[in-house]
Amino acid sequence: MNTPLYIAKRYLFAKKSTNAINLISGISMAGVMVGSAALIIILSVFNGLETVVLGMFDTITPQIAITPAKGKTFDPNTAYFNALRKNKDVYAFSEVLQEKALLKYNDKQAVGLVKGVSADYLKNTKLDSTIKEGRFILQNKSGFSSVMGSALQSYLAVNTLDPFTELEIYSPKKTISVSSLNTTDDFIAKSIRVSGVFEVQQDFDNGIIVPLEFARELLDESKNVSSIEIDFNQNVDVDQYKDEIAEKLGSGFVVQNRAEQNSSLHHIFNSEKSMVYIILTFILIIAIFNVVGSLTMLVIDKIKDIAILSSLGASKKLIKRIFLFEGMMITMSGCVLGLIIGLLFYYVQHTFGLISMGEGSMVNAYPIGLKWQDFVLVFITVGIFSFLASALSSNLSVKKIDQINQSI
C-alpha cells in the first residue's frame, strides 16, 4: 500500500481543527476548476471558429493546387497531367487561367482578378453555398456568364437582374503597338453578363469567375494556364497524392494542399489560440498557487501528526510526499471538474446554441469544436504547476520536522 497517498486521502476528506483550512482548500479547488473550465471552453470556441472560417474557404479552395515555381503560366498538356486528369481517384481536374484586369460597369470601374476556370470547376457542390445573389452559372443559352465577388459587386453596383447591361473587361495585349495613337487599341475588350454574386472572404470577393474559354480570349492565351486545381473522391489520402505529385513534377512546380494554400489564415488562428492559452494559463497559475496557503495551514494544523510519524521512523521524504499528494489531489480534482464542466458546456452549446452571435453573422450561434488534444494540454498544464506548488508547500513539512527534532 502507498502509505503517503493513503494518509493524504485521509487528510483531504477528514475534518480539520480549523474550518478556515477547509474553506481555503475548497477555494483553491474551485479556482482551479473555474480556470480549467474557462481554458478548455475558450480553446473549444477557437476550434469552432477555425472550423467555420476554414470551412468557408474550403468551398472555393481545391484540395490540391499546382502552380509554376517560376513565371505565371505553364503548359498543362503534358503526359503526366493528362494521366492525372484520367486518374480514377480524381473527382475534378480544373484548369485555371487568371490575371488582373480593368472592370467597368456603367460609369464605374475597378481593377479585379479575372479567374477563368474549366468545366470541372463546377463539380464542386459547395459553390452554391457561397452565392449571395443570383446563381452560380458560367454559361447559358445566350453565351458566357460570370460570377462576381460581393466586394467587387458592391463597388461597381452591378445589378445581376439587369439583362441589358453587361460587365466590360479590359486586358492589355501582350504586344503593344508603339506607333498607335489610340490607347484602346492596346487593350482586349470583352463583355460578359454577371449571373451571380458570391461571398467568401475579402481576398476572394475582389475577383470574378469566368469560363476558361472567355479568359483565354481576354488574356490572349491559347494554351497555357496559371494553375491546376484538383479535388479527389472520398476516402482518398490527399496528402499522399500531394507528395506523389510533388515528387513527379519536381522543383519546377509548387504543389499545395488546403492548409498550405491558406497558410496565413492557419497561422493567424494558431497564433491567437496560443496567445489566449498563455494568458489564461497565467490566470490558472494564480489559482493553482492558492494551494500553497492551504497546504501551509494544513502542515501547521497537522504538526502533532508529523511529530508522531517522525517518532515512528517515518523519513522526511515520506512526510514530504504526504503533503505533495495532498496538494496534487486538491488541484487535480479541480482540474477534472473543470474539464467536465467544459465538456458539458460544449454539449449544451453544440446542441442548443445557447450563446448567439447576433443578427447578420455567418452562423446563428457561437461555433464550438472539441479536440482531445486540448483536454490533454490543459490536464498536463495543471499537473505541472500543481506539482510545483505542492512541492513548494511540502518543503514546509520538512522544516517542521527539523524544528521538532531541535526542540527534542
N, C-alpha and C positions, 0 to 999 in steps of 0.2 A: 504494500500500500504506500502511496506517496504521502508521507506524513505532512510536509509543508502545505500541499494542496488541500488535504483534509482539514487541517486547522484553519486555513484561510477561508474555506467554505463555512466553517462554523462561525468564524468572526463576521462573515458577510451577513449572515441571517440572524445571528444572535443579538440580543438587546444589549446596547451599551449603557454604561453607567450615566453617561451624559447624552441627553436627547439631541443636543446640537450636533453630535458626531453623525447620528443617523440622518439628520437634516442636511448636513453638508455632503454626505455621501450620496444622498438622493439628488441633490442639486447638481453634483458632479456628473452623475449618470444621466440626468435629464439634459444637461448641457451638451454632452457628447451625443446623445440621442438626437437632439434638435439639429446639431451641426452635421451629423452624418446624414440625416434625412434631407436637410437643405442641399448638401453637396450632391447626393445621388439624384435629387429632383432636378436641380439646375443642369447637371450633366445630361439627364434624360431629355430635358427640353431642348438643349443644343442638338442632341441626336435627332429629335423630331424635326427641328428647323432645317438641319442639314439634309435630311431625307426629302423634305418637301421642296427645298430650293434646288437641290441637285436632281430631283425627280422632274422638275420643270425643264431643266437643261437637257435631261435625257430624252425628252420628247423630240428635240431637234438636233441632238448631238449623236453621231453614229457610234457604234461600239468600237470600230477601228477607223482611223483616218490616216491616209497615206499622202504625204506631201513631199515635194522635192527638197533635198537638203540645200541646194543652190538654185537660184533662179525662181521664177514664178510658175512656170508650166513644165509639163513633160508629156511624152507620148504614151498613151495608155494601151496602144495596140501592139503589145509585145506578147510573146508566147506565154510568159508566166502570168501576166494579167488576164489573158484570155482563158487560161486554165483555171485561174482563181474565180473568174466570173461564172464558170460552169461547175464549180465545186458544189457537191450536194449539200454541204453544211452551210453554204452561203444563202441567206434569205434575200438580201437586197445588195446589189452592186451598183452604186450610183457614181456616175462621173460628174464632176463639178468644175465649172469654169466661172471664176469670179474676179471682179475688178471694180474699183470705184468709178463712178460716172456722175454726170450732172443730170439731175432730175428736175423736170419742170411741169407744173400743173396750173393751168390758168396763168395768173400773173406771179405765182410764187415759184421759187426754185431752191434746190438744196443739193448738196453732194452726199451720195449714199452708196452703199455697197450693193452691186448687182450680182446676184448669185444664180447662175444658170445650172439647172440640175436635170439629169436624165430621168426616164420614166420610172426606174426602180425606186427613186426617192419617195414617190407617193405610196409605196408599200408600207411605209411607217404609219400604223393605225393610230398613233398618238398625236398625229399632226392636227387632227380636228379639235383636240382639246385646247390647242393654243389659239384657236380662232376667236377673235373678239367681235368681228363684224363680217358679214358675208360668208363665203365658202372658200375652202382650200382647193381651188381649181386652177390648173395651169394651161388647159386647152379645152376649148368647146367648139361647137359647130361654126361659130363665127371666126375662129382663129385662136391665136395665142392670148393668154391672160396671165396675170401675175397676182402674187400675194405680198402685201406690204407690211412692214413692221409698224407698230402703233405709234412710236415716237416720230417716225418719218411722215406717217399719215396725218398726225396731228399738226405737224409743222406746215405741211403742204396743203392742209384742209382738203384732202381727197375725199370725194363722195363716191362710194362704191355702188350706189344706186343710180348714178347718172350714166345712162348708156351711150351718151353722145360725146362726152369729154374724156379723152384718153391721156394717159401719162406720157410725156415726151422724155426720151432719154438720149443724152448726147455723150459720145465717147470719142476721144481723139484718135485719128487714124495713125497707123504705125508709120506710114511715110507721109510727112507733111511737105507740101509744096512751098518752097521759099518765095517763089515768084508770084504766088497767088495773093491778090489784094483782098479777097473775100475770106474772112476768118471762118465762116461757116463751112467753107469747102474743106477745112482741115478736120472736121468732125463727122462722124457717122451718126445720123439721127434716126431713131426708131420710135414708134408709138405703140403703146400696149394698154389694154384695159386692166384696171385693178378690180379683181373679183372678190378679194377678201383682205382682212387685216388680222395679223397675228400679234400676240403679245407674250414674250418670254422674259426678256431682260434687256436693259438698255443697249448692251453691246450688240445684241441680235436685232433689236427693234429699230435700228437705224439703217436697215437694209431692205432689199426687195428680192423676192424669189421669182425667177422666170424659167421658162423651158430652156434646155440646153441649146436647141437649135436657134432660138431667138438670141441667146447670149453669144453664140458663135458669129452670127451676122453682125451684131452690135460691136463686138470686140475684134472683129476681123481675124478670127482664129478658127481655122477649119479642121484642125487635127488634135492639137494639144489640150490638156485640161490642167486645172490648178490643183486638184486633189481627187482622190478616190475615197468614197465613204462606204464602209461595209457593215452590214448587220447580219448576224448569224441566226440560225434556227435555235430553238430552245434546247437546253441541256448540252450546249456546245461550250467547251472550255475556251473562252475568248482570249485569255492571257497566253494560253499555249499557242493558239493561232498567231497571236501578235508576235511572239518570239520567233515562231517559224517564218512568218512573212518578213520580219526584220532581217533574219539571217539570210534568206533567199535574195532579198533586194540589195543588201549590203549598205555601204555608207552613203550611197547616192540618194537615199530616201529616209524620211523620218516617219516612223510608224508609232502612232499613239493610241492608247485606249481612252475611255471617257475620263478617267481620273487625270490623266496627263493632259488631255485637251482642256480641262477646266482646273489646271493645277493651281492657278492663283486663287480661285474660289475655295478649293480644298485647303490651301494654306491659310486663308483668312479664317475659316471655320476652326481649324486646328489651333491657330494662334489665340483666337478669342476663347476657345474652350480651355486651353492651357492657362491663360491668364485668370479666368474665373476660378479654375481649380486651385491655383496658387493662392488667390485672395481668400477663398473660403477655407482653404487649409490652414491659413494663419488664424482665422477665427476659431477653427476647430481646435487648434493647438492651445489657444487660451482656455477653451472649455476643458480640454484634457488635463492641463496643468492645475486645474482646480482640485484634482485628486491629490496633489501634494499636501494641501492643507488638511484634507480629510484623513490621509494616512498619518500625517504628523500627529493629529489629535488622537488617532487610534493607537499609535505607539505609546503616547503618554497615558492613555486610558488602560492599556494592557501592560504597564510596566511591571506589575506583580507577576503576570503570566510569563513575561520574558525572564524574570529572575528565577522562577520555578523551573522553566525549561533549561536555563543555563546551569542551574544546580544539578539537574538530572543528566547533564552531559551533552546537551544539545549544542552543536557548534554554532559559531557566528554565521556561517554560510546557511545553515538550516533556518535559523531565525530570520535572516535576511530574505530568504526565499518565501517565507510565510507572507510577509508584507508586500513582496513583489507580486505574488499571485493574487493577493487581496486587491491591489491597485489594478492589475490587469483584468480581474473579473468585473470590477466596477465599470471601467471604461469600455471593455469589450461587450458587456451586457448592454450598455447604452448604444454601442455601435450596431449590434444586431437588431435592437429595437428600432433604431433609426432606419436601417435598411428595409425592415419590414414595413415601416410607415411609408418609405419611398416607393416600395412595391405596391402598396395599397393605393397610393396617390396615382401611380401610373395606371392602375386598373380603372379607377374611377374616372380619370381624365380621358383615357383612351376609349372607354365605353360610353360615358355620358357627356363628355365635352363640358366639364364643369366650368372651366375658365374660358371665356370667349375672347376672341381677338378684335371684336367690333366690326362694324359695317365697313364694306369696301376692302376687306382683307382677302388674301388669296385663299384662306381657309377659315371656316367658321370658328373653330376652337383652337387653342394653342396646341400645336402638334407635339407629340412626346414619343420617344423611342427608347427601348430598353436594350442595353448591352451588358452581357455578363462581365465583360472586362472592367466596366465602371464599378460594379459591385466588388470585384477583387481589388481594384485600385483603392477604393475607399476603405475596405477592410484592412489592407496592408498599411495604408497611411495611418489609420487609427492605431493599429497594432504597434507600429514603430514608435510613435510618440507616446503612447500609453506605457510602453516598456521603459522609455527614457524617464518619464515622470515617476513611474513606480520604483524604478531603480534608485532614483534620486531620494525618494522618501524612505525606502527601505534601508538606506545607509544610516538613517537616524536610529534605527533599532540597534545597530552595531555599536553606535556611540553610547546608547543607553546601557548596553552590556558592559562596556568599559567603565562607565560610571558606577555600575553596581559592583563590579569587581574591585574598584578602587575603594569604595565605601566599606567593603568587607575586609 
